[in-house]
Amino acid sequence: MKLYRIAISIFVALGLTACVGDLDVTPIDPSVTLPEEVLNSEDAYAQLLAKCYAGLTVSGSDGPDGAPDIDGIDGGFGQYMRALFYMQEFTTDEALIVWNDQTVKDLHALKWTTTDVFVTAMFSRVFYQIGLCNEFIRRAQASEFASSANMKTMIAEARALRALSYYHAIDIFGNVPFSTETSTVGAVGPDQISRADLFKWIDDECADLIAGGELKGAKQNVYGRLDVNFVKMVRAHLNLNAAVYLGISASEAKPYYDVVGTLCKEIKNDYPALHAKYTDLFGADNDKMTDEMIFCIPQDGTNIQNYGGTNFIIKSSCKGGDKATAAALGIDDGWGGTLVTPEFIAKFDDADARKLFWGVGGDMSASQAIDVLEFDYGWSAHKFSNVNSDGTTPSVINFMSTDVPLFRAADAYLMLAEAQLRGASTVSETEGKEAWNAVRERAGLGECTYSLDELLDERGRELYWESWRRSDLVRFDKLTSGDYLWTWKGGVQEGTSVDSHYNLMPIPTSELNSNSKLSQNAGYVANK
């Protein structure tokens, strides 16, 4: 959109790149524009904030793949939501990819190394985004407009976006470099923060934002900008995973589940009913589904083009040259590549409205093996499409107009049930069951066994391909253990367990080499 383009030009004027340590150097060349000459109004800061939002959407400053923000990988692979999908989906039973691009198959095999290019891309994207937010907050707080209500709201939004990226950091990488708007980052780089200390910082930051009153209330902000429920979702996910992040027992984590229960009940009060039709949430006009969408990352076939987000999800689910399927999905052609394991498909009843799988070839029996080397048979998912809810297709079909759902009310409903099952005193069994049953009723199903194992399956059925699965499997001790196997887990067709250190991604070798303050996560060997 126009604001994104303006914002990019402002960040160019600021001199902001993936390294943000030297922004206060005064240019010698008199023709160079100084930041204070550009940031001369609240509107200019609004345009600058747009770049912080755009960091979740676009790859760089020049079209879908030009001048990417991060080095070492092309703009498509390095787009934030695509990098997140690679970490959260390809490592699980929900998705595998048959491409031969560099180390991509190592993700599903759970055998990545410290030099993995896709792991490095995710790390770089997260910390580039944090740098953008830090710089906005630093300059906005020091500006002459800092005391205005509008500016306070913008600063709060930037803090919320930063909290989201730090949530991804704690979840995927654990102990990470840490800096805020008050940090002085020298040539070596920031200090490393422990996972436990980062948990406390994110939780305190979210609590302060929720209580501060500077964020817009539920559904009160313009579409594409966040409100207070965005922060409640970040905090709820953080506390739901407290046992993992803090290394404590389930009983010790009970106070954190209480927090989840309280937050998700508040969200449910703001979203008392789910959107009636599941597939509407994943089509080209899903920006209209604000009765369930808490926050979406905008995509637009004309104005916000990228090779990540839903463009990647939809096109990689359609075999190249399959014109009939491409037309049904509202796209020009597919790329092929992304499949779903038979073990995951087997979790769906035939009556489930969310069972949106397409046979690439062969039959749909869950016993048919997937060949990790080709896209000629197996199944993919057609949950996402570039088709409007009325069946029409946007005028532009080579890039998608389907927004990426980051936070949905259905997720909060299921977290509410899980918190109760894990012992939260802030939610009753009746409230937990009611929330869970609402999700199932929308899918055309009745009640099921009310248990944690069944809830994990329900989260998969409801949220697949929305980049939550790896975190869920880790929380239930299913990602690396032998308790649950799926096709090609561990790199063998029948599936096998792997070492538990793969519950965390490594700190990339390139980061360790450039910052002597960082140490590697346990279990990983340098350059291996």
C-alpha positions as CSV (number, residue, x, y, z in Angstrom):
1,M,0.0,0.0,0.0
2,K,1.0,3.6,-0.4
3,L,2.0,4.1,3.3
4,Y,4.4,1.1,3.1
5,R,6.2,2.7,0.2
6,I,6.5,6.1,2.0
7,A,7.7,4.3,5.1
8,I,10.4,2.5,3.2
9,S,11.7,5.8,1.9
10,I,11.8,7.2,5.4
11,F,13.8,4.3,6.7
12,V,16.2,4.7,3.8
13,A,16.6,8.3,5.0
14,L,17.3,7.1,8.5
15,G,19.9,4.7,7.1
16,L,18.3,1.7,8.7
17,T,19.4,-1.7,7.6
18,A,19.6,-5.1,9.3
19,C,22.2,-3.5,11.6
20,V,20.9,-0.6,13.6
21,G,23.9,0.4,15.7
22,D,25.1,3.5,14.0
23,L,22.0,5.6,13.3
24,D,23.2,8.7,15.2
25,V,26.1,9.5,12.9
26,T,25.7,12.9,11.2
27,P,26.2,12.7,7.5
28,I,29.1,14.7,6.0
29,D,27.5,15.1,2.6
30,P,25.1,18.2,2.9
31,S,22.8,16.7,0.3
32,V,22.0,13.7,2.6
33,T,18.6,14.1,4.4
34,L,18.8,14.0,8.2
35,P,16.2,11.9,10.1
36,E,14.9,15.0,11.9
37,E,14.2,16.7,8.6
38,V,12.0,13.7,7.6
39,L,10.3,13.0,10.9
40,N,8.7,16.4,11.1
41,S,5.1,15.5,11.8
42,E,2.9,12.9,13.4
43,D,1.9,11.7,9.9
44,A,5.6,11.1,9.2
45,Y,5.8,8.9,12.3
46,A,2.6,7.1,11.1
47,Q,4.3,6.3,7.8
48,L,7.4,5.1,9.8
49,L,5.2,2.8,11.9
50,A,3.8,1.4,8.6
51,K,7.3,0.0,7.9
52,C,7.2,-1.9,11.2
53,Y,3.9,-3.5,10.1
54,A,5.3,-4.0,6.6
55,G,8.1,-6.0,8.0
56,L,5.6,-8.8,8.5
57,T,4.4,-8.5,5.0
58,V,6.9,-7.5,2.4
59,S,10.5,-8.9,1.8
60,G,12.1,-5.6,1.1
61,S,11.9,-2.2,-0.5
62,D,11.6,-3.0,-4.2
63,G,8.7,-5.2,-5.2
64,P,8.1,-8.9,-4.3
65,D,11.8,-9.9,-4.4
66,G,13.9,-6.7,-4.9
67,A,16.3,-5.2,-2.3
68,P,15.4,-7.7,0.4
69,D,15.7,-6.6,4.0
70,I,17.9,-9.5,5.1
71,D,21.0,-10.9,3.5
72,G,22.0,-14.5,2.6
73,I,18.7,-15.7,1.1
74,D,16.3,-14.5,-1.6
75,G,13.4,-12.3,-0.7
76,G,10.8,-15.0,-1.2
77,F,12.4,-17.4,1.3
78,G,13.2,-14.6,3.7
79,Q,9.7,-13.1,3.9
80,Y,8.6,-13.2,7.6
81,M,5.5,-15.3,7.4
82,R,7.0,-17.8,5.0
83,A,10.1,-18.2,7.2
84,L,7.7,-18.8,10.1
85,F,5.8,-21.4,8.2
86,Y,9.0,-23.2,7.4
87,M,9.9,-23.4,11.1
88,Q,6.4,-24.1,12.4
89,E,4.9,-26.4,9.8
90,F,7.5,-28.2,7.7
91,T,9.0,-29.5,11.0
92,T,5.7,-31.3,11.8
93,D,3.0,-33.7,10.7
94,E,1.0,-30.9,9.1
95,A,3.3,-30.3,6.1
96,L,6.4,-31.4,4.2
97,I,7.9,-30.1,1.1
98,V,9.3,-32.1,-1.8
99,W,11.5,-29.3,-3.2
100,N,15.3,-29.6,-3.4
101,D,16.1,-26.1,-2.4
102,Q,19.2,-26.2,-0.3
103,T,18.4,-27.7,3.1
104,V,14.7,-27.4,3.1
105,K,14.0,-31.2,3.4
106,D,16.1,-31.3,6.6
107,L,13.3,-29.4,8.4
108,H,10.8,-32.2,8.1
109,A,13.5,-34.7,8.8
110,L,14.3,-32.9,12.0
111,K,18.0,-32.9,11.2
112,W,18.9,-29.2,10.6
113,T,22.3,-27.8,11.6
114,T,23.6,-24.5,12.9
115,T,24.3,-23.4,9.4
116,D,20.9,-24.1,8.0
117,V,19.9,-21.2,5.6
118,F,16.2,-21.3,6.5
119,V,16.8,-21.3,10.2
120,T,19.2,-18.4,9.7
121,A,16.6,-16.6,7.6
122,M,14.0,-16.8,10.4
123,F,16.5,-15.6,13.0
124,S,17.5,-12.7,10.8
125,R,13.9,-11.7,10.0
126,V,12.9,-11.8,13.7
127,F,15.8,-9.6,14.8
128,Y,15.5,-7.2,11.8
129,Q,11.9,-6.7,12.8
130,I,12.9,-6.1,16.4
131,G,15.4,-3.5,15.2
132,L,12.7,-1.7,13.2
133,C,10.5,-1.5,16.2
134,N,13.3,-0.4,18.6
135,E,14.3,2.4,16.2
136,F,10.7,3.6,15.8
137,I,10.1,3.6,19.6
138,R,13.4,5.4,20.3
139,R,12.8,8.2,17.9
140,A,9.1,8.5,18.6
141,Q,9.7,8.8,22.4
142,A,12.3,11.5,21.8
143,S,10.2,13.5,19.4
144,E,8.3,16.7,20.1
145,F,5.1,14.8,19.5
146,A,5.7,12.1,22.1
147,S,3.1,13.4,24.5
148,S,0.2,13.3,22.1
149,A,-2.4,10.6,22.5
150,N,-2.0,9.5,18.9
151,M,1.8,9.2,19.2
152,K,1.4,7.2,22.5
153,T,-0.9,4.8,20.6
154,M,1.6,4.4,17.8
155,I,4.5,3.7,20.3
156,A,2.3,1.1,22.0
157,E,1.6,-0.6,18.7
158,A,5.4,-0.7,17.9
159,R,6.0,-2.2,21.4
160,A,3.3,-4.8,20.7
161,L,4.9,-5.7,17.3
162,R,8.2,-6.1,19.0
163,A,6.7,-8.3,21.7
164,L,5.3,-10.6,18.9
165,S,8.8,-11.0,17.4
166,Y,10.4,-11.6,20.8
167,Y,7.7,-14.2,21.3
168,H,8.8,-15.9,18.1
169,A,12.4,-15.6,19.3
170,I,11.7,-17.3,22.7
171,D,9.6,-20.0,21.1
172,I,11.9,-21.0,18.3
173,F,15.4,-20.1,19.5
174,G,15.2,-19.8,23.3
175,N,18.2,-17.8,24.6
176,V,18.7,-14.9,22.2
177,P,20.4,-11.5,21.8
178,F,18.3,-8.9,23.5
179,S,18.0,-5.1,23.0
180,T,15.3,-2.5,23.4
181,E,15.0,1.2,22.5
182,T,17.3,2.1,25.4
183,S,20.1,-0.3,24.4
184,T,23.4,0.9,23.0
185,V,24.5,-1.8,20.5
186,G,28.2,-1.7,19.7
187,A,30.2,-3.4,17.1
188,V,30.1,-6.8,18.8
189,G,26.3,-6.9,19.3
190,P,23.8,-7.2,22.1
191,D,24.0,-9.4,25.2
192,Q,22.3,-12.8,25.3
193,I,19.2,-13.1,27.5
194,S,18.2,-16.4,29.1
195,R,14.9,-17.9,28.0
196,A,13.5,-17.4,31.5
197,D,14.5,-13.8,31.7
198,L,13.0,-13.1,28.2
199,F,9.8,-14.8,29.3
200,K,9.5,-12.3,32.2
201,W,10.3,-9.4,30.0
202,I,7.7,-10.3,27.4
203,D,5.1,-11.0,30.0
204,D,5.7,-7.7,31.9
205,E,5.8,-5.8,28.6
206,C,2.4,-7.3,27.5
207,A,0.9,-6.8,30.9
208,D,1.9,-3.1,30.8
209,L,0.5,-2.6,27.3
210,I,-2.8,-4.2,28.3
211,A,-3.1,-2.1,31.4
212,G,-1.7,1.1,29.9
213,G,-4.8,2.1,28.0
214,E,-2.9,3.5,25.0
215,L,-3.8,0.7,22.6
216,K,-7.1,0.8,20.8
217,G,-9.9,-1.4,22.3
218,A,-11.2,-4.5,20.7
219,K,-12.1,-3.9,17.0
220,Q,-11.5,-0.2,17.4
221,N,-8.4,0.2,15.2
222,V,-8.4,0.4,11.4
223,Y,-8.0,-2.9,9.7
224,G,-4.4,-4.1,9.5
225,R,-3.4,-2.3,12.7
226,L,-3.5,-4.1,16.1
227,D,-5.6,-3.5,19.1
228,V,-5.3,-4.7,22.8
229,N,-6.5,-8.2,22.0
230,F,-3.4,-8.7,19.8
231,V,-1.3,-8.3,22.9
232,K,-3.6,-10.5,24.9
233,M,-3.0,-13.3,22.4
234,V,0.7,-12.9,22.5
235,R,0.6,-13.0,26.3
236,A,-1.8,-16.0,26.3
237,H,0.5,-18.0,24.0
238,L,3.5,-17.1,26.1
239,N,1.9,-18.3,29.3
240,L,0.4,-21.4,27.8
241,N,4.0,-22.5,27.0
242,A,5.4,-21.5,30.4
243,A,6.4,-25.0,31.4
244,V,8.5,-25.3,28.2
245,Y,10.0,-21.8,28.3
246,L,10.8,-21.8,32.1
247,G,11.7,-25.5,32.3
248,I,9.1,-26.2,35.1
249,S,6.6,-28.9,35.8
250,A,2.9,-28.7,34.8
251,S,1.9,-28.2,38.4
252,E,4.4,-25.3,38.8
253,A,3.0,-23.7,35.7
254,K,-0.6,-23.6,37.1
255,P,-0.4,-19.8,37.9
256,Y,0.5,-19.2,34.2
257,Y,-2.5,-21.2,33.0
258,D,-4.6,-19.0,35.3
259,V,-3.4,-16.0,33.2
260,V,-4.3,-17.8,30.0
261,G,-7.8,-18.5,31.3
262,T,-8.3,-14.9,32.3
263,L,-7.0,-13.5,29.0
264,C,-8.9,-15.9,26.8
265,K,-12.2,-15.3,28.6
266,E,-11.8,-11.6,28.0
267,I,-11.1,-12.2,24.3
268,K,-14.1,-14.6,24.1
269,N,-16.3,-11.8,25.6
270,D,-15.2,-9.6,22.7
271,Y,-15.7,-12.4,20.2
272,P,-18.8,-14.2,21.6
273,A,-19.4,-16.2,18.4
274,L,-17.2,-17.6,15.7
275,H,-17.7,-16.7,12.0
276,A,-20.3,-19.1,10.6
277,K,-18.3,-20.5,7.6
278,Y,-14.8,-21.8,8.2
279,T,-13.6,-21.4,4.6
280,D,-14.5,-17.7,4.5
281,L,-11.6,-17.1,6.9
282,F,-9.0,-18.2,4.3
283,G,-10.2,-16.6,1.1
284,A,-9.4,-13.4,-0.8
285,D,-11.9,-11.2,1.1
286,N,-11.1,-12.6,4.6
287,D,-10.5,-9.0,5.6
288,K,-14.3,-8.8,6.0
289,M,-14.4,-11.5,8.6
290,T,-13.7,-9.3,11.5
291,D,-16.2,-11.2,13.7
292,E,-13.4,-13.7,14.2
293,M,-10.2,-12.2,13.0
294,I,-8.3,-10.6,15.8
295,F,-5.3,-9.6,13.6
296,C,-4.4,-10.4,10.0
297,I,-1.4,-9.5,8.0
298,P,-2.6,-7.8,4.8
299,Q,-1.9,-9.2,1.4
300,D,-3.0,-7.5,-1.9
301,G,-2.4,-8.9,-5.4
302,T,-1.8,-5.4,-6.7
303,N,-0.2,-3.3,-3.9
304,I,1.4,-5.8,-1.5
305,Q,3.2,-8.4,-3.5
306,N,5.5,-11.0,-2.1
307,Y,6.6,-14.6,-2.6
308,G,5.7,-15.5,1.0
309,G,2.6,-15.4,3.0
310,T,-0.5,-16.8,1.3
311,N,1.1,-16.5,-2.1
312,F,3.5,-19.3,-1.1
313,I,0.9,-21.3,0.8
314,I,-1.6,-21.4,-2.0
315,K,0.7,-21.8,-4.9
316,S,2.8,-24.5,-3.3
317,S,-0.4,-26.5,-2.6
318,C,-1.3,-26.7,-6.4
319,K,0.6,-28.8,-8.9
320,G,2.2,-26.8,-11.7
321,G,0.2,-27.1,-14.9
322,D,-3.0,-28.3,-13.2
323,K,-5.2,-25.5,-14.7
324,A,-8.4,-26.9,-13.2
325,T,-7.1,-26.8,-9.6
326,A,-5.4,-23.5,-10.2
327,A,-8.7,-22.0,-11.4
328,A,-10.5,-23.4,-8.4
329,L,-8.0,-21.7,-6.1
330,G,-8.2,-18.4,-8.0
331,I,-4.5,-18.4,-9.1
332,D,-2.7,-18.4,-12.5
333,D,-0.7,-21.5,-11.9
334,G,0.8,-23.5,-9.1
335,W,4.3,-24.3,-7.9
336,G,3.6,-27.6,-6.3
337,G,5.7,-29.0,-3.4
338,T,3.8,-28.8,-0.1
339,L,2.1,-32.0,1.1
340,V,0.3,-33.2,4.2
341,T,1.2,-36.4,6.0
342,P,-1.3,-39.2,6.0
343,E,-1.1,-39.4,9.8
344,F,-2.4,-35.8,10.0
345,I,-5.3,-36.4,7.6
346,A,-6.4,-39.4,9.6
347,K,-7.3,-37.1,12.5
348,F,-10.3,-35.7,10.5
349,D,-13.7,-37.2,10.3
350,D,-15.2,-37.2,6.9
351,A,-18.0,-34.9,8.1
352,D,-15.5,-32.3,9.3
353,A,-15.9,-29.0,7.3
354,R,-12.2,-28.4,7.8
355,K,-11.1,-31.5,6.0
356,L,-9.9,-29.6,2.9
357,F,-7.4,-31.9,1.4
358,W,-6.7,-32.6,-2.3
359,G,-5.3,-35.7,-3.8
360,V,-2.3,-34.9,-5.9
361,G,-2.5,-38.4,-7.3
362,G,-3.6,-41.8,-6.3
363,D,-6.4,-42.3,-3.8
364,M,-7.2,-40.4,-0.5
365,S,-6.6,-43.4,1.8
366,A,-4.4,-42.5,4.7
367,S,-2.4,-45.6,4.2
368,Q,-0.8,-44.4,0.9
369,A,2.8,-43.3,1.6
370,I,4.1,-39.9,0.5
371,D,7.2,-39.8,-1.6
372,V,9.3,-37.1,-0.1
373,L,11.1,-36.7,-3.5
374,E,8.2,-35.8,-5.8
375,F,4.8,-34.1,-5.9
376,D,3.1,-36.7,-8.1
377,Y,1.0,-38.3,-5.4
378,G,-0.1,-37.8,-1.8
379,W,-2.2,-34.9,-0.6
380,S,-2.0,-31.2,-0.2
381,A,-4.4,-28.8,1.6
382,H,-6.7,-26.4,-0.1
383,K,-7.7,-24.5,3.1
384,F,-6.4,-21.3,1.7
385,S,-7.5,-19.9,-1.7
386,N,-7.5,-16.6,-3.6
387,V,-11.3,-16.8,-4.1
388,N,-13.8,-14.5,-2.5
389,S,-16.6,-15.7,-0.2
390,D,-19.1,-15.2,-2.9
391,G,-17.2,-17.4,-5.3
392,T,-15.7,-14.6,-7.4
393,T,-12.0,-14.2,-8.1
394,P,-9.9,-11.0,-7.7
395,S,-8.7,-9.4,-10.9
396,V,-5.1,-10.1,-10.1
397,I,-4.3,-13.8,-9.7
398,N,-0.6,-14.1,-10.0
399,F,-0.2,-12.6,-6.4
400,M,-2.7,-13.3,-3.6
401,S,-5.2,-11.0,-1.9
402,T,-5.8,-13.4,0.9
403,D,-4.6,-12.0,4.2
404,V,-2.6,-14.1,6.6
405,P,-4.6,-14.8,9.8
406,L,-2.2,-14.4,12.7
407,F,-4.6,-14.4,15.6
408,R,-8.2,-15.8,15.4
409,A,-10.8,-16.1,18.1
410,A,-11.1,-19.8,17.6
411,D,-7.5,-20.1,18.8
412,A,-8.4,-18.2,22.0
413,Y,-11.4,-20.6,22.5
414,L,-9.1,-23.6,22.3
415,M,-6.5,-22.0,24.6
416,L,-9.3,-21.4,27.1
417,A,-10.2,-25.1,27.1
418,E,-6.6,-26.2,27.3
419,A,-5.9,-23.8,30.3
420,Q,-8.9,-25.4,32.1
421,L,-7.7,-28.9,31.3
422,R,-4.2,-28.0,32.7
423,G,-5.7,-26.9,36.0
424,A,-6.5,-23.2,35.6
425,S,-8.7,-21.9,38.4
426,T,-9.9,-18.9,36.4
427,V,-12.0,-21.0,34.0
428,S,-14.6,-23.7,34.8
429,E,-14.9,-27.0,33.1
430,T,-18.3,-25.8,31.7
431,E,-16.6,-22.7,30.2
432,G,-13.8,-24.8,28.7
433,K,-16.2,-27.3,27.1
434,E,-18.4,-24.6,25.8
435,A,-15.5,-22.9,24.0
436,W,-14.2,-26.1,22.6
437,N,-17.7,-27.3,21.4
438,A,-18.2,-23.9,19.6
439,V,-15.2,-24.7,17.5
440,R,-16.4,-28.2,16.7
441,E,-20.0,-27.1,16.0
442,R,-18.8,-24.6,13.4
443,A,-17.0,-27.6,11.8
444,G,-20.3,-29.6,11.7
445,L,-19.2,-31.9,14.5
446,G,-20.6,-32.9,18.0
447,E,-18.8,-33.2,21.3
448,C,-15.7,-35.4,21.6
449,T,-13.6,-36.7,24.5
450,Y,-12.7,-33.8,26.7
451,S,-8.9,-34.5,27.2
452,L,-5.6,-32.9,26.5
453,D,-4.6,-35.4,23.8
454,E,-7.8,-34.8,21.9
455,L,-7.4,-31.1,22.3
456,L,-4.0,-31.3,20.6
457,D,-5.7,-33.0,17.7
458,E,-8.4,-30.3,17.7
459,R,-5.9,-27.5,17.5
460,G,-4.3,-29.3,14.5
461,R,-7.7,-29.7,12.8
462,E,-8.7,-26.0,13.4
463,L,-5.3,-24.2,13.0
464,Y,-3.3,-26.3,10.5
465,W,-1.1,-24.2,8.2
466,E,-1.4,-21.2,10.5
467,S,2.1,-21.7,12.0
468,W,1.2,-23.0,15.4
469,R,1.9,-26.7,15.1
470,R,5.6,-27.0,16.1
471,S,4.9,-25.0,19.3
472,D,1.9,-27.2,20.1
473,L,3.8,-30.4,19.6
474,V,6.7,-29.2,21.7
475,R,4.3,-28.3,24.5
476,F,2.8,-31.8,24.4
477,D,6.2,-33.5,24.1
478,K,5.3,-34.9,20.7
479,L,7.8,-33.2,18.3
480,T,10.9,-35.2,18.9
481,S,9.8,-38.1,21.1
482,G,8.6,-41.5,19.9
483,D,5.1,-41.0,21.4
484,Y,3.8,-39.8,18.0
485,L,5.4,-40.6,14.7
486,W,4.5,-39.4,11.2
487,T,5.7,-40.1,7.7
488,W,9.4,-39.0,7.2
489,K,9.7,-37.8,10.8
490,G,13.4,-38.2,11.6
491,G,14.2,-38.7,7.9
492,V,12.8,-42.2,7.6
493,Q,9.5,-43.1,5.9
494,E,7.9,-44.8,8.8
495,G,9.0,-42.0,11.2
496,T,11.3,-42.2,14.2
497,S,12.2,-40.2,17.3
498,V,15.1,-37.7,17.3
499,D,17.1,-36.1,20.1
500,S,15.2,-33.7,22.2
501,H,17.6,-30.8,21.4
502,Y,15.6,-30.4,18.2
503,N,12.8,-28.9,20.3
504,L,14.7,-25.7,19.8
505,M,16.4,-24.3,16.7
506,P,20.1,-23.4,17.0
507,I,21.5,-19.9,17.2
508,P,22.9,-19.6,13.6
509,T,26.7,-20.0,13.3
510,S,26.9,-16.7,11.4
511,E,25.5,-14.9,14.5
512,L,27.9,-16.7,16.9
513,N,30.8,-15.7,14.7
514,S,29.7,-12.0,14.6
515,N,28.8,-11.7,18.3
516,S,31.1,-13.2,20.9
517,K,28.5,-12.7,23.6
518,L,26.3,-15.4,22.3
519,S,26.5,-19.1,23.2
520,Q,24.9,-22.0,21.4
521,N,21.8,-23.9,22.5
522,A,22.5,-27.2,24.2
523,G,23.0,-30.2,21.9
524,Y,24.2,-28.3,18.8
525,V,27.8,-28.6,17.6
526,A,29.3,-25.6,15.8
527,N,29.0,-25.7,12.1
528,K,27.1,-29.0,12.3
